[in-house]
Amino acid sequence: MKIKVTYFGQFRDITGVKEEEIETKDGVTVVELRDQVREKYAGIAAKDEVLVAINNSFAALETVVKEEDKVAFFPPVSGG
């Protein structure tokens, strides 16, 4: 199946795109999709924490992604 993925912050700089479609298996989990993106982009793989949201809500790693879901990748946020 194809998943539409949007990148925010420095992840957009790393990928060079705002969004893209990623081909993946049916029943893919957030952690599997995250790992697939990390394999494609070394700059994202270098980050210890990658936040993933599905349909505008942060998602647990075991959440199954559906083809119609809107998936977004965010770098870790820090501040004070």
C-alpha positions in Angstrom: 0.0 0.0 0.0 1.0 3.6 -0.4 1.2 5.9 2.6 1.3 9.7 2.3 4.0 11.1 4.7 4.6 14.7 5.6 7.9 15.9 7.1 8.2 18.9 9.5 11.1 21.0 10.7 14.6 19.7 10.1 13.2 16.5 8.7 11.9 18.5 5.7 15.4 19.8 5.2 16.9 16.3 5.5 14.5 14.7 3.0 14.3 17.7 0.6 10.6 17.3 0.3 7.5 18.5 2.2 5.7 15.2 1.6 6.0 12.0 -0.3 4.3 8.7 -0.9 6.0 5.6 0.6 5.3 2.1 -0.6 4.9 -0.3 2.3 3.2 -3.5 3.3 -0.4 -3.8 4.5 -0.7 -3.7 8.2 2.5 -1.7 8.8 3.0 -0.3 12.3 4.3 3.1 13.2 7.6 1.7 14.3 8.0 -0.3 11.1 7.2 2.8 9.0 9.5 4.9 11.1 12.3 2.4 10.5 11.6 2.3 6.8 12.0 6.1 6.7 15.2 5.9 8.8 16.6 3.4 6.2 15.9 5.8 3.4 17.2 9.0 5.1 20.4 8.8 7.2 19.8 12.2 8.7 16.6 11.0 10.3 18.2 7.7 11.4 20.8 9.8 13.3 18.1 11.2 15.5 17.4 9.2 18.7 13.8 10.3 18.8 11.4 10.6 15.9 7.9 11.7 16.6 5.1 10.3 14.4 1.5 11.5 14.2 -1.4 9.9 12.5 -4.3 12.1 11.6 -3.0 15.0 13.7 -2.5 13.0 16.9 0.8 11.5 18.1 0.7 7.7 17.6 2.0 4.8 19.7 4.7 2.7 18.1 2.4 -0.3 17.8 -0.4 1.6 16.0 -1.3 0.1 12.6 -1.2 2.6 9.7 -4.0 2.5 7.2 -3.7 3.7 3.6 -6.0 6.6 4.1 -4.2 7.9 7.2 -2.2 11.1 7.2 1.2 10.4 8.7 3.6 13.1 9.8 7.2 12.9 11.0 8.5 15.5 13.5 12.0 16.0 15.0 12.2 16.1 18.8 11.3 19.4 20.2 13.2 21.2 23.0 12.8 24.5 24.6 12.5 26.3 27.8 
